[in-house]
Amino acid sequence: MASVETVFLSGDQWLKNWLFSWGMPESWVFLCTVVVYAVAVLLFVFANVIFLVYLERKVAGYMQQRLGPNRVGPGGIFQCVADALKLLGKEDIIPASADRGLFRLASLLIFIPATMLFVVIPFGREMIVADLNVGLLYFIAVGSTATIAVLMGGWSANNKYSLLGSMRAVAQMISYEIPLAFSLLGVIMLAGSLRMSEIVAAQKDLWFVVLQPVAFITYFIAATAELNRGPFDLPEGEQEIIAGPFVEYSGMRYALFFLAEYANLVSVSALAVTLFFGGWQGPWLPSWLWFVIKVYFMIFLFMWVKWTFPRIRVDHLMGLAWKFLLPVSLVNVFVTGTAIKLFQAMGW
Amino acid sequence: MPESTKELYTEEITLNMGPQHPSTHGVYRGILTMDGEYVVGVENVIGYLHRGLEKIAENRTYTQFIPYTDRLDYLSAMLNNLGYVQAVEKLMGIEVPERAEYLRIIMAELQRMASHMVFVASFALDLSGWTGWMYPFRDRERILDLFEMASGSRLTTSYLRIGGVAEDVPEEFWPALKALLADLPRCFEEYDGLITGNEIFQARTKGIGILDVATALAYGVTGPNLRAAGLAFDLRKARPYGIYSRFDFEIPTGQNGDSFDRFVVRIQEMRQSLRIIEQAVREIPAGPVRAKLPKVLRPPKGEVYHQIEGSKGILGFYLVSDGSTRPYRLHIRGPSFVNLGAFPLMVKGGTIQDLVSTLASIDIVLGEVDR
């Protein structure tokens, strides 16, 4: 079991030793390992995204009394490959009236924060690319830059539908960042740190979802909105504004937006697992396997919600963020703080 | 630009919605004037599906036109058949055999349910309730299977004939119908549980797209849309045609005339249709299904107007005969066309999301709007 647990770590050690054996200076070795880490994270993201597209269709299918994809490969497992190949073969159409530079840039820019988020996620015991002392802050800060790409895409397409969509996207993502950040405050107060590894370590005996159920629910709702997933998929709003900011995108450029959405789904679920479900901790199984299992449980929750609820209206959306989630998360912070002080005063 | 207008200012935008748009239910086109997310005005643009059915009728014999009626409101072919053949029968004074009358009732009410199921499904979908789309379609599928048994086709059935129906239904029709009737109450419960009871659904439909009785009557709005406003007017009760007077059923009505009421009224109507079918299945007599008629129909000179309660409202056929084998003139009163007229009034001031849900709640079928 120990070897399965440390398979990635020993691989890392072996790589370092191998590089040192070539007589490389330490800074070069560090540089090389960083590149390997980056590739590993990218592989993890892409593998998950491809699988998630398949999983979402299957989950949706079974929730809707359908079978979902079942033609390409056993159980339709290669459907995503077929779709990706199809998208690669499509013409890359850029509207004549679009701002070509911005239009192209936006589709690439959307993917950068989506992958950058994984730098601070602890995938398992000691398996974290960069254990920053402001890990959580980094996550929120980088995550919020995705708004810029969406706005860019919507604005540069020079289409009224995409303009409406990107206006919605900006309003929604900025509004929901606030309850999202506040919901995490309770966890930070309990853990006493912004460092991901310490937050995980603080949940050794008790997961924070037990101590912070309100924060978890607030986080879950705000994260759904941040992800632009149903019932908060207003920026896309297929029934009203067709696909919002993405309406003019085609082929692989559209696929990049699509994939970024699923990459964000993984990262937001990974953060939820790290903050509320004890991260990679769990008995018997290797830590990284526990992490993946928990992340997929969270992803299933997100999918369940999406395939059950109709879309919320734009003014209700704002009302929910400012009039309900924000006060609730503030009260949660207050109660958590009071409880911590009380416990300290009583000497527990 | 003069100095004074260089400051920030806002203006309304014109947004072209349709004819290619996911939620215009076909090729409806609306020219929206928008103030941000809010709709200031709507202009209906129709005609993208115009096929000139009324003119075609003048070049077809009375029987030949039946398949064309399928293509009016393509979600309720049986009801369109019924309205047309009854108009011709009225013109010629034809008596229809009992068994055919009962079969017509069963088919018409099944079709009403099938049409309302599409309404429930597409309403849910227009609110992005994807799962709500699949459940009614699962049940509609079984109704279409029944149509296939009876007529050989699922959507454009052309099952009714002048003086009866095309053929008696096959034997396997009855057990399948009875199994469906037994399952349907549970299916309606599922729609209620998945869609009607949903908090977001209610927040998005209650108080939206209000149409009161006076305005509805002024615009000629009929059918479930009128009943949702609170007026219990149903041709099946008010001016019974066929053998509807023999059946016991209620007219569900709403109170507020909003999108939610229009939705609930249709769910209730499906339950009432179920009651009618159950009674018809119990009472249906044996016997012939078509009246003895000459091969070539030559109605006497004259004109006739016949209207039935379609799935969307009053479906009327105005026939003028010059004594030949072909109608001199046919006019069709399509309820979707009339109901759509009130649409710009209902959505003014709401958001674009309300506009989409209100359009879904009116339940238009463009085949009937454009004819």
Interface residues (C-beta under 8 A of the other chain):
Chain A: A60 M63 Q64 Q65 R66 K160 Y161 L164 M167 R168 G230 P231 D233 G237 E238 Q239 E240 I241 I242 W307 T308 F309 P310 R311 I312 R313 V314 D315 H316
Chain B: I13 L15 H21 P22 S23 G36 E37 A124 L125 D126 L127 S128 G129 W130 T131 G132 W133 M134 Y135 R138 L194 I195 N198 I200 F201 A203 R204 T351 I352 Q353 D354 L355 V356
